[in-house]
Amino acid sequence: MIIDAHAHAFPDHGGASGYPDVQTNLRAQQSTMANFWGRMLTNTLERKYIPGPDEDVNFRVGKYGRYYWKKYGREIWLQRFPPIMVEAEWTPEQMVAFMDFAGVEKAVLQAGYMEPNYCRQYFAEALKKFPGRFIGTIVTEYDMTKSEKRRMAEVEKIRHSVEVLGMRGVFQGFVREQPCDDPKYDPYWKTIASLRIPHFCWTGFQPKKDYLDFIARIEKVMKKFPELIIIVGHLGGNVRPPHDPNFTDTPNELWPLLRLPNFYFEVGYVLAYENWEFWKENYEYPYPLHTQLIKRIYEEVGADRLLWGSDMPFLYRTCSYLQALDLIKLHFTFLSQEEKDKILGGNAQKLFLG
């Protein structure tokens, strides 16, 4: 059984997506542009053109995968989605069609890209419409600055989502900038650990200091709650060329986490190498630097806690769904067939389906 541990489905980003109105949704998307700068294709690399979260730059969602805005008199675009997407929408129906074509039996829908409460409804409907094809996750808004009542309400959403809606994981359900090892977070972690569901942590895509602080706090949380299962995707989210001031030579910074028994790592995020300006010949399939990185991890911790994830549909900014599978099937020659089967679905089956 092949299980994609990192896939998406979402409504049109040009619409409200569960927010009160379109403008609220657009502001939420505009605030993320700095995270993507220098990683995704843009028509300029000058950082002065990055829009501020609340800056009036006529930010909008265009066709064929691009965001547009105007700053300092110049029209700027960023290729957020692959150009195969005419509109910025990826429905469960589209995801299933691609899964059928590639021979993928199940996919983990990672939450986000819409208002959190709306996301739970959207995923619950997808699970009902396509029984047995999707494994759902949720995102909550656990915030240590809010009242205990508000925090416990977010915890209850996790329980309800698992016990009633059939969700099987949480994706970054708290404010990332907060110290997640603070005692105020204990009810959050205790609940997730007791439900025996994994928590996806969104690491990286931030300055090195913040990234290293975040993964150090995750390590503390995992040692405090040894039954807690943590998954990190995007190769950690900080794969950068050596000349980058935020370079950490991944996976060196992740070894303390990788050696913990309940820590899982996503394989297959080749989008880390998508920009020719930074990677030159290493941006080309089959992404030799990605293979080298995973081989280093495998030689240290084995294959039992590695999960294949595509990041569909964003994957198509680099290669096809079949090519992402073949990366493991054909190009990871350091693995046995049994180990490939574990990474391509066996490990995820045990983790999400018991």
Secondary structure, DSSP 4 states (H G I P E B T S, - for coil): --EEEEE--B--TTS-TTSSSHHHHHHHHHTTHHHHTTTS-BS---GGGSPPTT--S--EE-STTEEEEEETTEEEEEE-S-TT-SSS-B-HHHHHHHHHHHT--EEEE---SS-HHHHHHHHHHHHHHSTTTEEE-B---B-TTS-HHHHHHHHHHHHHHHHTS----EES-B-TTS-TTSGGGHHHHHHHHHHT--EEE---SS-HHHHHHHHHHHHHHHHHSTT--EEE-GGGS----TTSTT---TTGGGHHHHTSTTEEEEE--GGGG--HHHHGGGGSTT-HHHHHHHHHHHHHH-STTEEE---BTGGGGT--HHHHHHHHHHH-TTS-HHHHHIIIIIHHHHHHH-
